[in-house]
Amino acid sequence: MRITKFGHACVRIEHDGTTLVLDPGMFTDAEAADGADAVLITHEHPDHYVPDHLRATDAAIFTIEDVAAKIRADAPEVAERITVVAPGESFEVGGLPVRAVGELHAVIHPEFPRLHNSGYVVTAGDAKIYHPGDSLTEPGEAVDVLLVPSSAPWLKAMEAIEFARAVKAPRNLAIHDRIYTEAAHGILEMQMNSFLPAAGQEYLRRGDGEDL
């Protein structure tokens, strides 16, 4: 099993001949989805979804209804490749089991309407990987790798740390990382490492194109 970090919230998972790409958005080069069997999208914000990235691949698309409706409007030529999934639904892509988790974006401000957002637990062989999208919704099962949001207008360091501690994944790979400067990411890493190692957890950050 191979996990490759791409721009911002985008991660590529490869296992046993199947490749899934999650959330290729505006901070991700379209090449991240080259050769992918499927693209999974958590929600409609442009740092997670760009219609041109879907036009650039012939991969199947799995997402929630709100995003599917937006894709149909933005890029109707790819609409036939969409499979709509519901929160809590389990499905399979090329032999890899996937489960959609949760249904709402984290709170940005109480007066902003909350978008629908579903994360995904992907099972690749003996490993489970959880991409929460823009939420702090726990997966409801043990996972081996948490793709933990590390910077966002809706996120405090305390929330990121407590989310990682609650999920209890042994490995925590930073995603959603275009908001902070490198200096700020260094501070967050120090803060994460003040808590996670005591529980046998590891916090990691990778550059674009680097593997976990």
C-alpha positions as CSV (number, residue, x, y, z in Angstrom):
1,M,0.0,0.0,0.0
2,R,1.3,3.4,-0.9
3,I,0.0,6.9,0.2
4,T,1.3,9.9,-1.6
5,K,0.6,13.5,-0.4
6,F,-0.3,16.0,-3.1
7,G,-1.3,19.7,-2.9
8,H,-3.2,20.7,0.2
9,A,-6.0,18.2,0.9
10,C,-5.2,15.8,-1.9
11,V,-3.9,12.3,-1.2
12,R,-3.4,9.4,-3.6
13,I,-3.8,5.8,-2.3
14,E,-2.5,2.9,-4.3
15,H,-2.9,-0.8,-3.4
16,D,-3.0,-4.0,-5.3
17,G,-3.4,-2.4,-8.7
18,T,-6.1,0.1,-7.7
19,T,-5.5,3.9,-7.4
20,L,-7.8,6.3,-5.5
21,V,-7.3,10.1,-5.4
22,L,-9.1,12.1,-2.8
23,D,-9.9,15.8,-3.0
24,P,-7.8,17.2,-5.9
25,G,-8.5,20.9,-5.6
26,M,-7.1,24.2,-6.6
27,F,-3.8,23.7,-4.8
28,T,-3.3,20.4,-6.5
29,D,-1.9,19.8,-10.0
30,A,-4.2,17.8,-12.3
31,E,-1.5,15.2,-12.8
32,A,-2.3,13.9,-9.3
33,A,-5.2,12.0,-10.8
34,D,-3.2,10.5,-13.7
35,G,-4.1,6.8,-14.1
36,A,-6.5,6.9,-11.2
37,D,-9.3,4.4,-11.1
38,A,-11.5,6.7,-9.0
39,V,-11.6,10.2,-7.6
40,L,-13.4,10.7,-4.3
41,I,-14.6,14.2,-3.3
42,T,-15.6,15.2,0.2
43,H,-17.3,18.5,-0.4
44,E,-17.6,21.3,-2.9
45,H,-15.1,24.0,-1.7
46,P,-12.6,24.8,-4.5
47,D,-9.6,23.7,-2.4
48,H,-11.1,20.2,-2.6
49,Y,-12.9,20.2,-6.0
50,V,-12.0,21.7,-9.3
51,P,-14.0,20.7,-12.4
52,D,-11.0,20.8,-14.7
53,H,-9.3,18.1,-12.7
54,L,-12.2,15.8,-13.4
55,R,-12.1,16.7,-17.1
56,A,-8.4,15.8,-17.2
57,T,-9.0,12.2,-16.1
58,D,-11.4,9.4,-17.1
59,A,-11.6,8.1,-13.6
60,A,-14.9,7.2,-11.9
61,I,-16.1,9.9,-9.5
62,F,-17.6,9.1,-6.1
63,T,-19.1,11.9,-4.0
64,I,-22.2,13.1,-2.1
65,E,-25.3,14.5,-3.8
66,D,-24.5,18.2,-3.2
67,V,-21.1,17.9,-4.9
68,A,-22.6,15.7,-7.7
69,A,-25.2,18.4,-8.4
70,K,-22.4,21.0,-8.6
71,I,-20.4,18.8,-11.0
72,R,-23.4,18.3,-13.2
73,A,-23.7,22.1,-13.5
74,D,-20.0,22.8,-13.8
75,A,-18.9,19.9,-16.0
76,P,-21.9,18.0,-17.4
77,E,-19.6,16.1,-19.7
78,V,-18.3,14.1,-16.8
79,A,-21.7,13.6,-15.1
80,E,-22.1,10.0,-16.4
81,R,-19.0,9.0,-14.4
82,I,-20.5,10.1,-11.0
83,T,-21.7,7.6,-8.4
84,V,-23.5,9.4,-5.5
85,V,-22.8,8.0,-2.0
86,A,-24.6,8.8,1.2
87,P,-23.2,9.3,4.7
88,G,-22.6,5.9,6.3
89,E,-22.8,4.1,3.0
90,S,-20.2,1.4,2.2
91,F,-19.1,0.8,-1.4
92,E,-16.1,-0.7,-3.2
93,V,-13.7,0.7,-5.8
94,G,-11.5,-1.8,-7.6
95,G,-11.7,-4.2,-4.7
96,L,-10.9,-1.5,-2.1
97,P,-13.7,-1.1,0.5
98,V,-14.7,2.5,1.2
99,R,-17.1,3.9,3.7
100,A,-18.5,7.5,3.7
101,V,-18.3,9.2,7.2
102,G,-20.4,12.1,8.4
103,E,-22.3,14.7,6.6
104,L,-21.4,18.3,7.6
105,H,-18.5,20.6,7.2
106,A,-16.9,21.9,10.4
107,V,-18.3,25.2,11.7
108,I,-16.6,28.2,10.1
109,H,-18.9,30.7,11.8
110,P,-22.3,30.1,13.4
111,E,-23.9,32.5,10.9
112,F,-22.5,30.7,7.9
113,P,-24.6,27.9,6.5
114,R,-22.8,24.5,6.9
115,L,-22.0,22.6,3.7
116,H,-22.5,18.9,3.4
117,N,-19.2,17.0,3.8
118,S,-18.5,13.3,3.9
119,G,-15.1,11.9,4.7
120,Y,-14.0,8.4,3.6
121,V,-12.4,5.4,5.3
122,V,-10.5,3.4,2.7
123,T,-9.4,-0.1,3.4
124,A,-6.2,-1.0,1.6
125,G,-5.1,-4.5,2.5
126,D,-4.5,-4.6,6.3
127,A,-4.6,-0.8,6.6
128,K,-7.4,1.7,7.0
129,I,-7.0,5.3,6.0
130,Y,-9.4,8.0,7.0
131,H,-9.8,11.3,5.1
132,P,-12.3,13.5,6.9
133,G,-12.5,16.3,4.4
134,D,-13.3,19.6,6.2
135,S,-14.6,18.0,9.4
136,L,-13.6,16.8,12.8
137,T,-16.0,13.8,12.6
138,E,-14.5,10.7,14.1
139,P,-14.6,7.6,11.9
140,G,-16.4,5.3,14.3
141,E,-13.8,2.6,13.9
142,A,-10.1,2.1,14.4
143,V,-7.9,3.4,11.6
144,D,-4.2,3.1,10.9
145,V,-3.7,6.4,9.2
146,L,-5.6,9.6,9.9
147,L,-5.2,12.4,7.3
148,V,-5.5,15.1,9.8
149,P,-6.3,18.7,8.8
150,S,-3.5,20.9,9.9
151,S,-4.5,24.5,9.0
152,A,-7.8,26.1,8.1
153,P,-9.9,29.2,8.8
154,W,-12.2,26.9,10.8
155,L,-9.5,25.1,12.8
156,K,-7.6,25.7,16.1
157,A,-4.4,23.8,16.9
158,M,-6.3,22.5,20.0
159,E,-9.0,21.0,17.8
160,A,-6.5,19.3,15.5
161,I,-4.6,17.8,18.4
162,E,-7.8,16.6,20.2
163,F,-9.1,15.2,16.9
164,A,-6.0,13.2,16.4
165,R,-6.0,12.0,20.0
166,A,-9.7,11.0,19.8
167,V,-9.2,9.0,16.6
168,K,-6.2,7.3,18.0
169,A,-4.5,6.4,14.7
170,P,-0.9,5.3,15.1
171,R,0.1,7.5,12.1
172,N,-1.3,11.0,11.5
173,L,-0.4,12.6,8.2
174,A,-0.9,16.4,7.9
175,I,-3.3,17.5,5.1
176,H,-5.0,20.8,4.4
177,D,-1.7,22.5,4.8
178,R,-1.7,25.5,2.4
179,I,-3.0,28.0,4.9
180,Y,-0.1,28.1,7.3
181,T,3.5,29.3,6.6
182,E,6.3,26.8,7.1
183,A,7.1,28.4,10.4
184,A,3.5,27.9,11.6
185,H,3.6,24.3,10.6
186,G,6.7,23.9,12.6
187,I,4.9,25.2,15.7
188,L,2.0,22.8,15.1
189,E,4.4,19.9,14.7
190,M,5.9,20.8,18.1
191,Q,2.5,21.0,19.7
192,M,1.3,17.7,18.2
193,N,4.5,16.1,19.4
194,S,3.9,17.3,22.9
195,F,0.8,15.0,23.1
196,L,0.7,12.2,20.5
197,P,3.9,10.3,21.1
198,A,2.8,9.6,24.7
199,A,-0.1,7.6,23.3
200,G,2.0,5.8,20.8
201,Q,1.0,8.1,17.9
202,E,3.1,9.7,15.2
203,Y,2.6,13.1,13.5
204,L,4.0,13.5,10.0
205,R,4.0,16.1,7.3
206,R,5.1,15.3,3.7
207,G,5.7,17.6,0.8
208,D,3.8,17.4,-2.5
209,G,4.7,14.1,-4.3
210,E,6.2,12.5,-1.2
211,D,5.0,9.2,0.1
212,L,4.1,8.4,3.7
